[in-house]
Amino acid sequence: MRYLLLIVSDPAAPAYVPEEDNIEEWVADLERRGAAIVGDRLRPPSDATTVTVRDGKTILTDGPFTESKEWIAGFDLIEVDNLDEAIELAAAHPMARFGLVEVRPLWPLELGA
């Protein structure tokens, strides 16, 4: 099953400690397990463009859609056997200590069903 791990900043989390950031080890473990599909960091919300269409007109807005202290800093798409394994991997991500990791199962679009 595929899960999206949303890597989220959290101002209430403990301060980031670069020496404790083991992201390379975490990625290596994902690859060793064959769970890695794709993942990357995201530019800050100030670099976002929000797109909406209303009454047939495309409206572009600089920045994120919502005002929030937390923001999505990155993502990982993984494929594992079950939610327990996805949670285990999320808990091992360094941002689980310095931010938070939201685990969300994919809901595949079934065309023609």
N, C-alpha and C positions, 0 to 999 in steps of 0.2 A: 504494500500500500504506500502511496506517496503522501508526504506531509510537507507543508511549507513551514519553515522556522522563520518567524519574523524577529529580527534582532532589533530591540528597542532600547533607546536611551531611557534612563530613569534618574531624574535629579535627586530622588530620595535614596538611591543606592549608595553603597560605599564608594569612596573615591577610586578612580582608575589607578591601578598600579602597574606600570608597563612591565616590570619584572615578573609579574604574575600572569601576563597575557600569553597563554600557551596555544594561540590559534593555529600555529603551524602543526603542533602535535594533534590538535583536534581534527584538522583537515586530513592529516595523514591517517588517523584512525578511521574517519569516514571512508576514505579511499580503500584502506585495507579491508574493511567490511563489505565493500562494494555498494555502499549506501549513497554515495555522492552522485548527484545529478548535475547541479549547478548552484553556485552561490557567489555572492559578491557584496562589497560595501556599496552604500548609496551616498551620493552627494547630499549635503545638508538641505533641509526644507527650503532655505532661501533660494536654492537653485531649481526648485520644482516649478512646474507649470500645470495648473489645473484646467482641464478641458471639460466644458459642458455644452450641450446643445439644447436650446430653448426656442420654440417657435421656428425651427429650421435654421437658426443662426448659431454658429460656433462662437462660444465665448471663452476667451483665454484669460486666466488670472494668474499673476505671479504668486509663487509660494504655495503652501499646502492648502487643502480644502478646509481643514479644521485648525483652530488655535489650540495648542497644547504644549505643555512643558516637555512631554515625551514625544519622540519622533522615531520613525523607522530608520535605523542606521544601516541595515543590511538584510540579507535574506539567504536562506539555504533551502534548496529543494532536495529532499532525501527520499529514498525508497527503502523501506524496512518492512519486517513481517507484521508489526502491530504497534499500537499506541505506546505500549510499555517501552519498546525499544526506541521509539521516537523521543519519548520523555527522557530516557537514559542519555541519549545523545544531546538533547537540549540542556540537560543539567550539567553536562561536561563542557559546554561551550563557555568560554571566558566571560561572555556578556551575561550569563546567568548570575555571575557574581557582581559585575559592574553595571548592570542594567537589568533587562529581563528578556526572556525568549518566549514568544507565543508560539505554541504548536497548533497548527491547524491542518486537518485532513483535507486533501483535495476532493472536490465534488465534481467528478468528470461529467462533461456535457455529452449526453447521449443523443447524437443526431439521428434522425430517422426512426427513433423509438416510439 
